Amino acid sequence: MNMNENNVNDYDAFAEKRHYEVTNGMKKSLRFVEKPMMISMLPELEGKRILMLGCGTAEESELLSKYNPKKITGIDISEESIKIAKESYPNCDFYVGDMLSLPFDNNEFDFIFSSLAISHVEDKDKAFKELYRVLDNDGELLFSVGHPMRFATKKIEYNNKYYHAIGFEVGADGVEVIGNYMSHTKQVNYFKDNEVLEEFIAPPSYFFEVLLKNNFEIENFKESQCIEECINVDEAYYKRFHEIPQFMAFLVKK
Ligand SMILES: C[S@@+](CC[C@H](N)C(=O)[O-])C[C@H]1O[C@@H](n2cnc3c(N)ncnc32)[C@H](O)[C@@H]1O
């Protein structure tokens, strides 16, 4: 299933490559930044019914199964990703579906884990309503999204170098604003191999507002920091994402 006509967010096309790279520790953003942040925020999972939302090829099921949950279910809009997930992790249940209209009963899960998927959806209010519905009372949701300090920046040339910049300049002609920190806007990010990802990035305050409006209790919030283990693999990457948050995560309770 193609998420849209422009081949943007075509997780079907990149499913196999993604699975290979993640299982071989080649995705630095996940290995050294996003997953360490998510692991540090996990609640008690023993005996819980877990939903992995936007699970992709579901490598995260290996991580979550270590905590002895009762059951792990995964859902993703990409058919190809779910095909690989089913083949690779037969102990979990997988579904193809949209987080805006989940094929699950009310109160079906104790914990929802969602890595970097909710930012693909523009209607966050609808998504959080749906997640609240399928969570059991006192159930928790842990999710990560792109941080505006990284994903709402604009690439500019300065002194013959390229910078991801956010800020402003006041000159004789008025003010020029670079990047958009406060807006909830579509950002298109280009990666190597012509992989293009479209996301709807927003500041932490936007998420706090929508979560509170949907009756979630906020339990924890973090901005990501690249871990030291990355220094030996890629020092430049470490320097960049130790100081500049690439992602942020929220732990909330129904
Ligand atoms: C960056 S990937 C993350 C995959 C996995 N959670 C991980 O961390 O490796 C984002 C995933 O969100 C899925 N996705 C995007 N929009 C979705 C939607 N509306 N409903 C369900 N999944 C969606 C994509 O297909 C993709 O697999």
The ligand as an SDF file (V2000), in Angstrom:
LIG
                    3D

 27 29  0  0  0  0  0  0  0  0999 V2000
   10.1010    5.7200   10.9430 C   0  0  0  0  0  0  0  0  0  0  0  0
    9.1260    4.2640   10.7180 S   0  0  0  0  0  0  0  0  0  0  0  0
    9.2830    3.5430   12.3070 C   0  0  0  0  0  0  0  0  0  0  0  0
    9.1880    2.0390   12.3150 C   0  0  0  0  0  0  0  0  0  0  0  0
    9.4890    1.4200   13.6750 C   0  0  0  0  0  0  0  0  0  0  0  0
    8.5850    1.9000   14.6890 N   0  0  0  0  0  0  0  0  0  0  0  0
   10.9200    1.6960   14.0840 C   0  0  0  0  0  0  0  0  0  0  0  0
   11.1530    2.4980   14.9860 O   0  0  0  0  0  0  0  0  0  0  0  0
   11.8220    1.0960   13.4750 O   0  0  0  0  0  0  0  0  0  0  0  0
    7.4740    4.8840   10.7410 C   0  0  0  0  0  0  0  0  0  0  0  0
    6.4150    3.8300   10.4800 C   0  0  0  0  0  0  0  0  0  0  0  0
    5.1260    4.4230   10.6430 O   0  0  0  0  0  0  0  0  0  0  0  0
    4.2400    3.8180    9.7100 C   0  0  0  0  0  0  0  0  0  0  0  0
    3.0560    4.6670    9.5350 N   0  0  0  0  0  0  0  0  0  0  0  0
    2.9890    5.8850    8.9510 C   0  0  0  0  0  0  0  0  0  0  0  0
    1.7340    6.3300    8.9730 N   0  0  0  0  0  0  0  0  0  0  0  0
    0.9720    5.3940    9.5950 C   0  0  0  0  0  0  0  0  0  0  0  0
   -0.4210    5.2870    9.9100 C   0  0  0  0  0  0  0  0  0  0  0  0
   -1.2600    6.2410    9.5890 N   0  0  0  0  0  0  0  0  0  0  0  0
   -0.8420    4.1770   10.5720 N   0  0  0  0  0  0  0  0  0  0  0  0
    0.0250    3.1800   10.8750 C   0  0  0  0  0  0  0  0  0  0  0  0
    1.3530    3.2240   10.5930 N   0  0  0  0  0  0  0  0  0  0  0  0
    1.8250    4.3180    9.9600 C   0  0  0  0  0  0  0  0  0  0  0  0
    5.1130    3.6900    8.4560 C   0  0  0  0  0  0  0  0  0  0  0  0
    4.5840    2.7740    7.5230 O   0  0  0  0  0  0  0  0  0  0  0  0
    6.4430    3.2670    9.0740 C   0  0  0  0  0  0  0  0  0  0  0  0
    6.5940    1.8680    9.1170 O   0  0  0  0  0  0  0  0  0  0  0  0
  1  2  1  0
  2  3  1  0
  2 10  1  0
  3  4  1  0
  4  5  1  0
  5  6  1  0
  5  7  1  0
  7  8  2  0
  7  9  1  0
 10 11  1  0
 11 12  1  0
 11 26  1  0
 12 13  1  0
 13 14  1  0
 13 24  1  0
 14 15  1  0
 14 23  1  0
 15 16  2  0
 16 17  1  0
 17 18  1  0
 17 23  2  0
 18 19  1  0
 18 20  2  0
 20 21  1  0
 21 22  2  0
 22 23  1  0
 24 25  1  0
 24 26  1  0
 26 27  1  0
M  CHG  2   2   1   9  -1
M  END
$$$$
